[in-house]
Amino acid sequence: MDPGVVPSRRPPESFWIADYFRMPVFRPPELDRAGAGGVPHIGLDSLLSAAIGDAL
């Protein structure tokens, strides 16, 4: 396992506020306020049906 270049001194404070340390903000999907649409999903029910089939 190669740790890369390990600095001999601690980086300055300006190093830690660089753009490459910014993480995207993850938010849940917006839901219909009336509740008619339900929660969007990625189709796990279809996947389970295909993977398990009639085993249950």
C-alpha positions, 0 to 999 in steps of 0.5 A: 500500500502506497500512502503517496507523498507524506509531507514533513510539516503540517500544511498551512491553513489555506490548504484546507479551504481549497476547492477540492475539499468541498463535498456536494450537498446531498438532499433527498428528492422533493416529494409531492405535497399532496402525497399522490406520487409517493416516494420515487424509487429505483425499482428494487421490487422488480430486481428482487422479483427477478433475483428471487423469483418464486423462491418465496 
